[in-house]
Amino acid sequence: SSKDFRRIPETAIRLIANQYGMRKSSDLMLPYDWSNPAIPDDALTLSVLRRAIFSDVVRVCADFGLERVSQRVDATLALVPETERPILARILARMLRSIELAQQQVAQQKQAA
């Protein structure tokens, strides 16, 4: 019946959550792991960097570390069309530099306190 059809997505989500646990993208703007709730951390990082949504990049840096995320930039750039690489490279460089400066500022404030 039509009621059963409407329950399928809810049931599927519940089954996936039971099997794989909490979605890794639950705190992110986009559901990067919609097709694979068990997405590896590196694949999630690549997906986030490829979309270049600042709040998501900040979250991934907080979860996995700025250095680890920065190391994945070249792999991310290899996934996008050649014509888009310079633009994405500039965007990511600015984002990661902003995050680095913010981390330094927080560290300085902690030392001063």
N, C-alpha and C positions, 0 to 999 in steps of 0.2 A: 504494500500500500504506500501511498505518498508519505505518510508519517514515518515509515521505515526508511524511505529514501532520504529524508531530511536528517535522520540520525546517523547515516553512514559516515559523514565527515567527522562528527563528534566521536563516534566509536573508533574510527581509524586513528584519530589523534590520540585518543586514550591508549590504544594498543601500542602505538609507536612510543608514546611517553613511557609506558610501562616497560617496553623492551629496551629503550635506549636512555631513559632518564631525561633530565631537563635539557631542553634545546639550548645549544650554545649561543644562538642568536637572540635569545629572549630579551636581552638588554640592548639590542642594536635596533637601528631604524628600519632595516630591511631583514626579511627572513632568509638570510644567506644559506641556511641549511634546510630549506623547505623540502628539497628532494632527498636529502640525506641527513637525518637527525644525528647520525654518528660521524659527521664530517670531521676529518682530521684537522688539528689546529693549524697546520701550515696551509691547508686548502681554504680554511675560513679566513686566514690572514690575507691570502692572495685575493679572495673575493672582495674583502673589505677594501683593500688597497686599490683594486681595479675600479671600484665604484667611487672612491675618494670622497666619501661623506665624512666631514671632519669629526662629528661626534662619534661615529663608528670607529674611525681611526684612533681617536683618543681612548675609547673603551678597549680596543684590541691592544693598544700599547700598555694600558693599565693591567690588562689580564696576562699578557705574554712578555712584556718588557719592550722598551723602546729599541734596544739593540737588536733583539730578535726580529722585530717588525721591520726595522731598517734594512736588515740583511735580505729581506724578501722583495725589496723594491725591484731589483734587476729581473727577478723571475716574473714579477707582475708585468713589467714593461714588455717582456718577451711575448706576453699573451695578447697584447693589444696591437691593432694595426700600426704599421710603421709611421703613418702620418699623424697618429695621435700620441706617439711616444714622447716627443719633446714637451707637449703641453702637460701630459700626465706627470712626467718627470718633474717639471717645475712645480706643479700643484703639490705633489707628494713631498718634494724637498721643503717647500714652505711649511706645509702642515707639520712634518716631523721636526723641523727646526723650531717651530712655535711650541710644540710639545716639549722639546728638550729645554727651551728657555723657561717654560713654566715649571718643569721639574727642578731646574736649577734654582729658581726663585723660591720654591717651596723649601728646598734644602737649606738655602740661606736663611730663610725665616725661622726654620727649626733650630739652626745653629745660634741665631741671635736670641732666641727665647730661653 
